[in-house]
Amino acid sequence: MKASDRFQVENATCRYDGQVCQVSNLSLGGFFVATPRPPMAGQFFELELTLASREPFTLLGKVTWVNDPRAPRSPQLPQGFGFKITRIGLAEKVAIVDLLRRSAPVDGRAADGRPAD
């Protein structure tokens, strides 16, 4: 499984800006966070990720792109942002791999949910 292989997962959320947000297009390299208040591209920060039946865990990453509803880069996705994982623990990486192996792949997108160029 490559870091750029993306999957549509059920029951994946993250805590961003005090809110629980839906996660989609999950991969080992990153994911998309649906939120009405996305941060600016280029920002680094920690997110708490929750996967189905596992305790939440923290990872560090960077905002790689923002889906603005006035000029969406990816019209099929809601307002939100692509998050590239830059630091993750081994146990957490194994949990993501386990979940992805049981999920349906998503075609045509980069690891953070960005439309393929």
Salt bridges, closest charged atoms under 4 A:
ASP17 OD2 - ARG37 NH2 3.00
GLU46 OE2 - ARG87 NH2 3.14
GLU48 OE1 - ARG15 NE 3.90
ASP68 OD2 - ARG70 NH2 2.74
ASP98 OD2 - ARG102 NH2 3.01
ASP112 OD1 - ARG114 NE 3.56
